[in-house]
Amino acid sequence: MTKPIVVVQASSRSWSGGNDLCMNLMDSSPVISHTINALKTRYQNIIIAAPEFDQGGLDFLKGSDNSLIIHYGQDESPLSRIVAATSHLSGDEYILRLNALNFCVDLDAADEMYSLSVTEQLDMVRFPENFPSLFTSDIYKISILRQLLTLNLDSKYHVHPKYYLSESNGFRSAIYTPPSYRYTDELLKTVRNACSSSIYQSRIEVDLLKSVKSADSIRHHYEMTIPYLEKSFQVLDLACGSGFGADLLSGSVSKVTGIDIDGQQLGKFKSNNPVNNIEFIVADVLCTGFPDALYDCITAFEIIEHVDPDALLKEIFRLLKPGGLCFISTPQNVLGHIPSTPDHVREFSLTELLDVVSKYFKIEKVIGIKQGVIYFENDPLGSNTFLLAYKL
């Protein structure tokens, strides 16, 4: 059987506006170089699709390889970018799409998905959303991507078209789950060790001036919280970093207190808040030293995977007033006992997270964020779990 054409989505900038980790060095070479080299062991036709603002910045990947194609363009729409980068190809052909960060992509699974697509004449095949992202890829029929551009799609589906195809009638799509025996603890530890020297970031960089709102999941967590807030609320934002999230919440409540253990990062975001109802304090999320039952609402976004979950939840419980709201987000990972991110103690499957949170709170709502800002009501599976809970 023939092989698919590979399209690598690459950028120097993440969706949140900070530096993208694919440009970090691994063994003296950017991570994207390792991804390309891994692909070359199996595939001959590789295209890199990068935004216009990176024009020329990835040309170093070519070296003496004249077969490697690099397309720059369409900053806001990866869908348009992929269609433009593959305009010379037949619509009947298939592409294997993956992120430049995925240096350990499962190539056997990629071939199996391609074979399934050709045999079953599918329009798209993807991994489960709760699978470790560094191993994943997607298969698309080129004509279907071109067809999507003729539709009036929400911008979030220009970032992740696979979820439009999965949820819409008239398209043939499938989810492929690779055999679990491939992902041994030894492999997971090897990937984690590799990431510890390169794909390491103590916190996600956020630059709201450069971020893409239709794909920025970090901002989205705060925006999902706002409808539940009341003007009288006292809110605590845990591990708030620069304070951009506290600023987003401040217009809906009486006061926001943001805490972070990193005093150099704390409150760096330059707020335009005219009310001046935000306070920043250097404190440990596991032992704040604040009085009991002080807050109406506590946000804990992308924290629980970094610490002892029971210690964090006990502190949140102590600080909340009776009936107080708790919002938690964290990566959803069916293989999270050995996460690839080096400073994550563990990541949680959906069941594991619900089990630990329900020991302390009544869980009211669970949302599985597929990728970026995409989620579907009453569907808790995702690459990220967002939940609302109450203190009884």
N, C-alpha and C positions, 0 to 999 in steps of 0.2 A: 504494500500500500504506500502511496505517496505520503509525504510529510506536509504539515500545514506551514504556511508562512507565519513567521513569528513577528509580533508587534510588541515592543517594549515601551511602556509608558514611562517617561523619565522627565524630571524637572529638578532644578536647583532649589525650588521653593515648595514647601508643603502647603496643603490646603489651609492650614491655620496661619500662613504667612511667614513662618520661620524657615530656617534652612532645612532642606530635605536630607534625610539620613542617607540616601543613596550616594551622596557625594562625600560621605565620611570615608576615611582611609581604613582599609583592611589589608594588613601585610603590605603596606606602602602603596597600594592602589585603591582607587575609589571602589566602593561596594558595587557600583554599576558595572565596573570592569569584570568583576568576578561573576556577575550574573550573565554577562555576554559570553564570557569564556565557557561557562557551564552549558549554555545553549549551543555553542559551536560544536560541542562534542556530539551533537545529535542532529542539528538543523543547519541547513545551508543558507536559507533565505531569511535574513533578520533585518527588520526595520525598527529604528528608534523614532518614536513620535514625541517631540518635545515642544513646549510652548514657544511662541515668538520671542518672549523676553529672554530666552536662553540662546538666542541666535549665535551660532558659532561656538558656544560654550561646551558642547559635547563632541566637537570634531576630533578631539584627542583620541577618541575611541576607535577611529578608523585606522590609524597607524598606516600600515601598508595593505590593509584589507580593503580593496576596492569594491568588494561585494556588499559591504555594510552600507545601508541607506539610512541617512539621518534627515528627518523632516522636521522643520520648525514652523510653527504657526498656530492660529486659533487658541489664544491664551485661555479663554473662559470655557471652551467646549472640547473636552477630550474626544467626544464622539465625532465632531467635525474634523478634528485633527487626525483621527484614525482613518476616516473616510478619505481625507485628502492624501494621506500618506500611502494609501492603497489604491489610489485612483487608476493606476496603470494595470491593475489586476482584474481578472474576470470575476464577475459577481457570483459565479458558481463555486469559487474557491473559498477555503476556510482559513481563518487566522487563529493563531494561538496568542492570546493577549495576557501579559503579566506586567507587574510593576518592577521597576528597575531595582528595587530593594530586595527582590526575591532571589537572592543568590543561591538558595538551597531548594529552588522549585522542584517539585516531584515530576521529573520528566517521564517516568513510566505512567503516571496518572494522566499527564498531558497527552501522551500517545493513545492511551485507552479512551480518553474523552473524544479525541479526534476520530478514532475508529468508530465509536458509538455514533458520532455525528454523521459520518459518511454512510454508515450502514442503515441508520434509521432516518436519514434525511432530516436531521434536526436543524433548527435555526440557531440554537445556543445550548451549551452545556457548561455548567459551573460547579464548583465545589460547594459543600454546605457552608453557610455563612459563619457558623460557630467553629470553624476549623482554623488552626494556626495559619495566619495569612502568608507567612514567608514560604510555605510549601505550595501555594495555590496558583491557579491560572484559570482562564476561561477560553472557550471555543466559540467563535461566531462565524456564521456565513456572511460573506461580505455584502451580498445583495440585501440582506436584512438590515445591516447597519445603514446602508444607503437609503433604504426605505424609511427608517426611523427619522432621518433628517428631513423627510418631507412632511412629517407630522408636527403638530404644535406641542412638543413635549415640554414638560416642566424642566427647568435647567438642571435639577438634581439628577434627572435621567440622562442628561448629556454626560454626566460624570460616571454614573453607574447604569448603563442601559440594560444590563442583564436583569435588573429587577422589574423594569417595565415589561420586558419579554416574558418573565416568569409569571407576572400577574395579569397579563392581557390575553384576551381570547384572540385566536387567529394565528398564534405563533406556536411552533413546536420547540419546547425547551425541556431540559432535564437537569436534575441534580445528580452528580456523580460522587459517591462516597468511596474513597480508596480503602483497601483492606487495612485494618488497624495494625496488623502484625508488622507492617513496614515501619511504623513509627515507634521504634523501640526506645526505651529509656536512654540507651547509649546514643542513639541518633539525636534525641532531644537535648541531651547534655552537650553533644558536640556542637550543635547549632547555638546553644546558649553560650558556650565558651567562645565561639567565633564572634558572636554579637558583643560579648563583653569587651572586646578590644576595638570595636568599630561602631556598631549600631547601638550606641549608648547615649542616653540623654536623660539627665536626672528629672527633667520636666519638659513637657511639650512647649516649644516656643510659639508664642502667639503674637502676631502683628496684625491688628484689625485693619490697618490701611492696605495691607497686601493680601489679606486672606480672601478666600472665595466662599461667600456666605452659603452658597448652595451645596457646599461640600465640607464645611467646617463643623465637625461634630462637637468640638469643645465649646464653641459659642452656643451651639444648638442645645446642649444640656441646660444651660442657664435660661435660654429662651423657652424651653419646655416647662421650666419651673414657674415662670412669671404668672401664668393664669391661675395658679393655686394660692398666690400670695394676697395678703390683705394689707391695707395702708397702715394699720396699727402694729404690724409685725416687727419684732426684733429678730434679725436674721444673723446667723453665724455661717461664714463661708470658710470651710476648712481647707488648708493647703492652697490658699488663694493666689500665691505667686505674685505676679505683677499687679493684680487687683482688677483686671478688666472685667471679670465676672461679677465681682462685688459692685462695680459701677453699673453693669447692666441691670442688676437687681434693685439698685438703690432708688430708682424712680417709682417703684411699686410698694415700698415699705417705709416704716418709720426710721429704721436705722439698720445698717449692715456693718458687722464687725468681721474683718478678714484677718485670719491668722496664718502664719507660715513660719517654719523653723529657719528659713533662709532670709536673714535680715537684709542681705544685699539685693534680693529680688523684690522684697515686700513693697508693694505700693508703687512700683516703677511706672505703671500705666498712668498717663497724664489724663485725669478725669476732667470732663467739662461739666461735672455735677454742680449746679448752682446752689443746691440745698445744703451741701457739705454734711451729709448724714452718713458718711463712711469713716470708719476707724480701722487702722491697721495695727496689729500687735504681733510681736515675735513670740511664738508659743509652739509647743509640741502638741500635735493633734491627739496624742494618747494621754496627755496629762496637761491640760490647759491651765489648771489652777483657778478657773472661774467658779463662781458660786453655782449651786444646784438650781435646776429648773429656771434658767435665766432666759431661754430663747423659745420663740414660737416656731421657728423653722431653722433647720441646719442642712446645708448642702455639703456633700462629701463626694466630689467628682474625681474619679481616677485616683483614688487613695487606698481603698481597702486592699488592693492587690500588692501594695508596698509594705504593709504592716501586719501585725497580729490582728486578724479580723475581730476576734472577741474583745480584745482590749479597746479597739476603736469603737465598736458598737456599744460597749459598756459606757464609754465616755460620752458618746452622743446621747444615750439614754439618760445619763445623769444630768446633762446640760439642758435637755428639752423640758418644757412645761408639759403637764398632763394634756394629752390631745395634740401635742406639737407634731409638726411635719418633719420628716426626714427624707431627703432625696439622695440617692446613691447611683453612681454610674461606675462601670468597670468592664474591662474586656470579658467577653463570653468565649470560653475556650474549652472544648471537650477533652483536650490534652493539656490542661493547665497546671498539672502537678509539677511539670518542668517547663516553665514559660521561657520563650526565647529572650524576652526583654530582661537584661541582667539585674536590674534593681526591683523587679517584681518578685516577691516572695513566692506567690502562687497566683494563678488565674483560675477563675471559677466557671464550671459549667452552669447552666441555668439552674439545675436541681441543687447543686452545691451551694450556690449563692442564696437561693430561697431558704434552704435549710438553716444556714447560719443567721440570716437576718431575722427569720421568723422566731428565733429563740428570744428576741428582744422586742420586736415590733409587730404590729398587725400590718401586713402587706396589703395595700389598697390597689395598686396598679403596677403592672409589669409590662415594659415595652422592649422589644428586641429591635435595636437599631441595626438595620441590615449593613449599611456602610454609609459614611457621610451623614446625611440628614434623613435618609429614607427609612421609614418604618410603616407597618400596616397594623391597624387596630386589631386587637385580640390575637396578635401573633408575637409571642415572646421570644422566638428564636432570632438571633442576630450575631453580629461580630462584637456587639456591645450591649450590655444590659443596663437599662434605666428603670429605676423603680421608685415608687412613692410609698412610704410607710408612715404609720402613726404610732405615737406612744400612748398606750392605753392607761 
